[in-house]
């Protein structure tokens, strides 16, 4: 039954709907019951960067997701992702003809002025 929410981070222990397990150095350090809780959990909150990739590989939902941990230290990756997302979102609005394309065209100069240039 996938109804529980499990947290690896200890700071959610005061939240009653969340089962808090705490941080361990490896998955083998958790008891069999704790590993079963993780396996059956609907969502795992705040996994360590080491565990996030493992949970992604088995298809387990995590918050934040594994992609966040993959790009969190790289300013270049974050900038590329942001620019790709903004350009794709603006292009979709302009092409779809939903009547909001004028609003997007007004936003574009603001987005380029945000970086201080």
Secondary structure, DSSP 8 states (H G I E B T S, - for coil): ----EEESSGGGTT-TTEEE----SSGGGS-HHHHHHHHH-SEEES--HHHHHHHHHTT-EEES-HHHHHHTT-HHHHHHHHHHHHHHHHHHHHHHT-S-HHHHHHHHHHHHHTTT-
